[in-house]
Amino acid sequence: MPFTTLNSRVVEARIGPGRRMFSQRGAMLAYRGEVSFTPNLQGGQGGIGSMIGRRIAGEATPLMTVEGTGTVMFGHGGHHVHVVDLTGETLYVEADRLLAFDGSLHQGTMFMGSQGGVMGMVRGQVTGQGLFTTTLKGVGSVAVMAHGGVIELPITPQRPVHVDPQAYVAHRGDVRNKLSTALGWRDMVGRGSGEAFQLELSGQGTVYVQASEEKL
């Protein structure tokens, strides 16, 4: 796999002939070797269609194409970095959580309204992350960013997982999401933001949750 974890906030990727990566602009910290960084206007492997979808959603995170021979260190804003290794499945991740990913992965977008109907669209409004989410599919690795580290929670048909929408980072597997209202502990003690929503994920897969509810 291309990523080596140097510490909780920095990963290193090895680039070689015929192998490229995509990263969020500004994510390169340092590199060794003959490596080039060029703005990517085609939306990764998904082509211009995926970029158009992200622009409609207002979340077209600028990407850089990374090519050449050498090693590159990635990090951004001091955020914690978590590496997800894909073996053919699809990762659904908020666009602003992406730090870098393998160029072999096919990038696209998914309209959140297609999961959970109207509630899926409401989720986008509540989280402030738009109505679309980015998808990455294939064999390769993805480095995502989060506040305070990432917790992996298994989702099974018998045990759905409820997540604060602001703590959601990504998920993978055969998973459906549904937004529900709930009175949280913070609302009871007068410290809540007033949204009182939970994101329910059911099916079979994994959800990645950040340890803090702060936005990136």
Buried (B, 14 or more C-beta within 10 A) or exposed (E): EBBEEBEBBBBBBBBEEEBBBBBBEEBBBEBEEEBEBEEBEBBBBBEEEBBEBBEBBEBBEEBBBBBBEBBBBBBBEEBBBBBBEBEEBBBBBBBBBBBBBBBBBBBBBBBBBEBBEEBBBBBBEBBEBBBBBBBBBBEBBBBBBBBBBBBEBEBEEEEBBBBBBBBBBBBBBEBBBBBEEEEBEBBEEEEEEEBBBBBBBBBEBBBBBBEEBEEE
